[in-house]
Amino acid sequence: MPNFKVLILAFVLVTSCSFAQQKVWLDADTGNEMDDLYAIAHLVKSDKINLIGLSSAHFNNADLNVFEKWNAYDAATLKPVEESQRLNEEILAALDRMDIPHPIGADRQIGRAWGQQDPRDSPAAQAIIAEARKMSGDEKLDILTLGAMTNIATALMLAPDIKDKIRLYSLGSWYTPETKAWNKSEFNIRCDLNAFDYLLNLDGLDFTIMTTTTAFALKFDRDDTYDKLDESVEIERILADRWRVQNPQDKTRVMWDLALVEAYLHPEWSTISEVMTPPENTQRKVNVYTNIEAEKMKAEFWRIIKE
């Protein structure tokens, strides 16, 4: 007679291995705008992936030196990466997920303003390296970046051996499919152009980009968002407050970062094209999201948040 307990145990082990969730690391400039918080909350609550890390990214930019305000912040006292870190911890606490590692990232771009590419080490870069090196066989670590790409570029500079162990998905730049024209004059890229160029030039890196051209289709209405959010639930209160405090004048907002998260979680709702890197970079193919189904993404966000 077969030992059914052994057979059942074997079946459980095989199916558990077969359906192991994809490991994901999220890197976010959470303090910059409001859409980061919506994207992070969605990814943390998703049951489609295993989020193994959330790191903070800076959003240093020239305006902080010359304007008194950056959104609702006093520019003179704002420390961008520290604000991103504070909000990351607030979101994780609200969702009871402080068990997710959440190291702080670099406080500025790699290299210098004239284009050097010296790494900018940080606890975030070291944690990314450590997790990538744990990948075995064909296993990959998927890394999503929502802001300046300083932390992941630094990790790859310090540990070139992890290149084949990761897949990178980033939000940044403009791209027009009809003319095949790139435009790097975009906020995330301007915060660390050196990092973006380094990643574009890194032959063999599996790199997928959600351009702001494509993400522009995903918009939320302010009043509709307020109506849907139940502020007796801590994470929903945080999301409502973020719009109310940071961007109260905006009747609609483009949810740039959420577009990348949704496209990653639901590839069936997006179109990816292989395109050549900009002419000033190493000529190689990268993946670019060229279309998204914004209404489906919007509905999915609310479904997950309300679960």
C-alpha positions as CSV (number, residue, x, y, z in Angstrom):
1,M,0.0,0.0,0.0
2,P,1.4,3.5,-0.8
3,N,2.2,5.7,2.1
4,F,-0.4,8.5,1.5
5,K,1.1,10.8,4.1
6,V,4.4,10.7,2.3
7,L,2.7,11.3,-1.0
8,I,0.7,14.3,0.3
9,L,3.8,15.8,1.9
10,A,5.7,15.4,-1.4
11,F,2.8,17.1,-3.3
12,V,2.8,20.0,-0.9
13,L,6.5,20.5,-1.3
14,V,6.5,20.3,-5.1
15,T,3.5,22.7,-5.4
16,S,5.0,25.1,-2.9
17,C,8.2,25.3,-4.9
18,S,6.3,25.6,-8.2
19,F,4.3,28.5,-7.0
20,A,6.9,30.4,-4.9
21,Q,6.2,34.1,-5.2
22,Q,8.6,36.4,-7.0
23,K,10.9,38.3,-4.7
24,V,10.7,42.0,-5.2
25,W,12.6,45.0,-3.8
26,L,11.0,48.5,-4.0
27,D,13.1,51.7,-3.9
28,A,11.1,54.9,-3.6
29,D,11.5,58.7,-3.2
30,T,8.5,58.6,-1.0
31,G,8.9,62.1,0.3
32,N,8.8,63.8,-3.1
33,E,5.1,63.6,-4.2
34,M,1.9,61.8,-3.2
35,D,1.8,59.0,-5.7
36,D,4.7,57.1,-4.2
37,L,2.6,56.4,-1.1
38,Y,-0.3,55.0,-3.2
39,A,2.2,52.7,-5.1
40,I,3.9,51.5,-1.9
41,A,0.6,50.7,-0.2
42,H,-0.6,48.8,-3.2
43,L,2.6,46.7,-3.5
44,V,2.8,46.0,0.2
45,K,-0.8,44.7,0.2
46,S,-0.4,42.7,-3.0
47,D,-0.5,38.9,-2.6
48,K,1.0,38.4,-6.0
49,I,4.6,39.0,-5.0
50,N,7.0,38.6,-2.0
51,L,8.1,42.1,-1.1
52,I,11.5,41.6,0.7
53,G,12.6,45.2,1.0
54,L,11.6,48.8,0.8
55,S,14.4,51.4,0.6
56,S,14.3,55.1,0.6
57,A,15.6,57.3,-2.3
58,H,16.5,61.0,-2.3
59,F,14.9,63.6,-4.4
60,N,17.6,66.3,-4.3
61,N,17.1,68.8,-7.0
62,A,18.3,72.4,-7.9
63,D,15.0,74.0,-6.8
64,L,15.7,73.1,-3.2
65,N,18.6,75.6,-3.2
66,V,16.6,78.6,-4.6
67,F,13.0,78.2,-3.5
68,E,11.5,78.5,0.0
69,K,9.0,75.7,-0.6
70,W,9.1,72.2,-2.1
71,N,5.5,71.1,-2.2
72,A,4.4,71.6,1.4
73,Y,8.0,71.4,2.8
74,D,10.3,74.2,3.9
75,A,13.1,73.7,1.4
76,A,15.8,75.1,3.7
77,T,15.3,72.3,6.3
78,L,14.2,69.5,4.1
79,K,16.4,66.4,4.1
80,P,14.9,64.4,1.2
81,V,16.1,60.8,1.8
82,E,15.3,61.2,5.5
83,E,11.7,62.3,4.7
84,S,11.4,59.3,2.3
85,Q,12.6,57.0,5.1
86,R,10.2,58.5,7.6
87,L,7.2,57.9,5.3
88,N,8.3,54.4,4.4
89,E,8.3,53.5,8.1
90,E,4.9,55.2,8.6
91,I,3.3,53.2,5.8
92,L,4.8,49.9,6.9
93,A,3.7,50.6,10.5
94,A,0.1,51.4,9.3
95,L,0.0,48.1,7.4
96,D,1.6,46.1,10.3
97,R,4.5,45.2,8.0
98,M,7.5,46.5,9.8
99,D,9.0,43.1,9.3
100,I,9.9,44.1,5.8
101,P,13.5,45.4,5.8
102,H,13.5,49.1,5.1
103,P,17.1,50.5,4.9
104,I,17.8,54.2,4.2
105,G,19.3,55.1,0.8
106,A,21.9,57.6,-0.4
107,D,21.4,61.3,0.2
108,R,22.6,62.5,-3.2
109,Q,23.4,61.4,-6.8
110,I,26.3,59.3,-7.8
111,G,29.4,61.1,-9.0
112,R,29.2,64.9,-9.4
113,A,27.3,67.5,-11.3
114,W,29.7,67.2,-14.2
115,G,29.1,63.5,-14.7
116,Q,31.5,61.4,-12.7
117,Q,30.1,58.0,-11.8
118,D,31.5,57.3,-8.3
119,P,29.1,55.1,-6.3
120,R,27.2,56.6,-3.4
121,D,27.2,53.8,-0.8
122,S,24.3,53.4,1.7
123,P,22.6,50.8,3.8
124,A,20.0,50.4,1.0
125,A,22.7,49.6,-1.6
126,Q,24.3,47.1,0.7
127,A,21.0,45.4,1.4
128,I,20.2,45.2,-2.3
129,I,23.6,43.5,-2.9
130,A,23.1,41.1,-0.1
131,E,19.6,40.0,-1.3
132,A,20.7,39.7,-4.9
133,R,23.5,37.4,-3.9
134,K,21.0,35.1,-2.3
135,M,19.5,34.3,-5.6
136,S,20.4,30.8,-6.8
137,G,20.2,29.1,-10.2
138,D,17.8,30.9,-12.5
139,E,16.2,32.9,-9.7
140,K,16.1,36.6,-10.1
141,L,15.4,39.5,-7.8
142,D,13.1,42.1,-9.3
143,I,13.9,45.6,-8.3
144,L,11.4,48.5,-8.8
145,T,12.6,52.1,-8.6
146,L,10.2,55.0,-8.3
147,G,12.7,57.9,-8.1
148,A,16.3,58.6,-8.6
149,M,18.2,55.4,-9.5
150,T,21.1,56.1,-7.2
151,N,20.7,53.1,-4.9
152,I,20.5,50.4,-7.6
153,A,23.3,52.0,-9.7
154,T,25.5,52.1,-6.6
155,A,24.7,48.5,-5.8
156,L,25.7,47.4,-9.4
157,M,28.9,49.5,-9.3
158,L,30.0,48.0,-5.9
159,A,29.0,44.5,-6.8
160,P,29.1,43.9,-10.6
161,D,28.4,40.2,-10.0
162,I,24.7,40.9,-9.1
163,K,23.9,42.1,-12.7
164,D,22.8,38.7,-13.8
165,K,20.8,38.1,-10.6
166,I,18.4,41.0,-11.0
167,R,15.7,42.5,-13.3
168,L,15.3,46.2,-13.0
169,Y,12.0,48.1,-13.5
170,S,12.2,51.9,-13.3
171,L,10.0,55.0,-13.7
172,G,11.7,57.8,-15.6
173,S,12.3,59.8,-18.8
174,W,10.0,60.6,-21.7
175,Y,9.9,58.4,-24.8
176,T,7.9,58.9,-28.0
177,P,7.3,55.5,-29.8
178,E,6.3,57.2,-33.1
179,T,9.6,59.0,-33.5
180,K,11.7,56.8,-31.3
181,A,12.9,59.9,-29.5
182,W,14.1,59.9,-25.8
183,N,14.0,63.0,-23.5
184,K,15.9,62.8,-20.2
185,S,14.5,66.1,-19.1
186,E,12.3,64.5,-16.4
187,F,12.3,64.8,-12.6
188,N,13.6,61.3,-11.6
189,I,16.3,61.5,-14.2
190,R,17.4,65.0,-13.4
191,C,17.8,63.9,-9.7
192,D,20.5,61.5,-10.9
193,L,21.3,61.6,-14.6
194,N,24.6,59.9,-13.9
195,A,22.8,56.8,-12.5
196,F,20.4,56.6,-15.4
197,D,23.2,56.8,-17.9
198,Y,25.2,54.2,-16.1
199,L,22.3,51.8,-16.1
200,L,21.6,52.4,-19.8
201,N,25.2,51.8,-20.6
202,L,25.4,48.6,-18.6
203,D,25.4,45.9,-21.3
204,G,23.5,42.8,-20.3
205,L,21.4,44.5,-17.6
206,D,17.7,43.4,-17.9
207,F,16.2,46.9,-17.8
208,T,12.5,47.8,-18.2
209,I,11.4,51.4,-18.1
210,M,8.0,52.9,-17.4
211,T,8.3,56.3,-19.1
212,T,6.4,59.3,-17.9
213,T,5.0,59.5,-21.4
214,T,3.1,56.2,-20.8
215,A,2.4,56.7,-17.1
216,F,0.6,60.0,-17.9
217,A,-2.5,58.0,-18.7
218,L,-3.2,56.9,-15.1
219,K,-4.9,59.8,-13.3
220,F,-6.9,60.0,-10.1
221,D,-9.7,62.5,-9.3
222,R,-9.2,64.3,-6.0
223,D,-12.8,64.3,-4.9
224,D,-13.4,60.7,-6.0
225,T,-10.3,59.6,-4.1
226,Y,-11.5,61.4,-0.9
227,D,-14.9,59.7,-1.3
228,K,-13.4,56.3,-1.6
229,L,-10.9,56.5,1.2
230,D,-12.1,55.5,4.7
231,E,-10.1,57.6,7.1
232,S,-10.9,55.4,10.0
233,V,-8.5,53.0,8.5
234,E,-4.9,54.2,9.2
235,I,-3.4,53.6,5.8
236,E,-6.3,55.2,4.0
237,R,-6.1,58.2,6.3
238,I,-2.4,58.5,5.4
239,L,-3.2,58.4,1.7
240,A,-5.9,61.1,2.0
241,D,-3.7,63.3,4.2
242,R,-0.9,63.1,1.6
243,W,-3.1,64.6,-1.1
244,R,-4.7,67.0,1.3
245,V,-1.4,68.4,2.6
246,Q,0.9,68.1,-0.4
247,N,-1.3,68.8,-3.4
248,P,-4.7,70.2,-2.2
249,Q,-5.0,72.5,-5.2
250,D,-4.9,69.7,-7.7
251,K,-8.3,68.3,-8.8
252,T,-6.5,65.5,-10.6
253,R,-3.1,63.9,-10.2
254,V,-1.1,61.6,-12.5
255,M,-0.2,58.5,-10.5
256,W,3.2,58.0,-12.1
257,D,4.6,55.5,-9.6
258,L,1.4,53.5,-9.3
259,A,1.5,53.0,-13.1
260,L,4.8,51.2,-12.8
261,V,3.6,49.0,-9.9
262,E,0.4,48.1,-11.7
263,A,2.1,47.3,-15.0
264,Y,4.6,45.1,-13.1
265,L,1.9,43.2,-11.2
266,H,-0.4,42.9,-14.2
267,P,1.7,42.6,-17.4
268,E,-1.5,41.8,-19.3
269,W,-2.6,45.4,-18.9
270,S,0.4,46.9,-20.6
271,T,2.5,46.8,-23.8
272,I,6.2,46.5,-23.7
273,S,8.4,47.3,-26.7
274,E,12.1,46.6,-27.2
275,V,13.8,49.9,-28.1
276,M,17.3,51.2,-28.7
277,T,18.9,53.3,-26.0
278,P,19.4,57.0,-26.7
279,P,22.2,57.7,-29.2
280,E,24.5,59.2,-26.6
281,N,24.4,55.9,-24.6
282,T,25.8,52.4,-25.3
283,Q,23.7,51.1,-28.2
284,R,21.7,48.2,-26.9
285,K,18.0,47.2,-26.5
286,V,16.0,48.0,-23.3
287,N,12.3,47.3,-22.6
288,V,9.9,50.2,-22.5
289,Y,6.3,50.3,-21.5
290,T,4.5,52.0,-24.4
291,N,0.9,51.6,-23.4
292,I,-1.2,50.8,-20.3
293,E,-4.8,50.1,-19.6
294,A,-5.3,52.8,-17.0
295,E,-8.9,52.1,-16.0
296,K,-8.2,48.5,-15.2
297,M,-5.2,49.6,-13.1
298,K,-7.3,52.2,-11.2
299,A,-10.0,49.6,-10.4
300,E,-7.4,47.1,-9.2
301,F,-5.8,49.7,-6.9
302,W,-9.1,50.3,-5.1
303,R,-9.8,46.6,-4.9
304,I,-6.5,45.9,-3.2
305,I,-6.7,48.9,-0.9
306,K,-10.1,47.9,0.3
307,E,-9.3,44.3,0.9
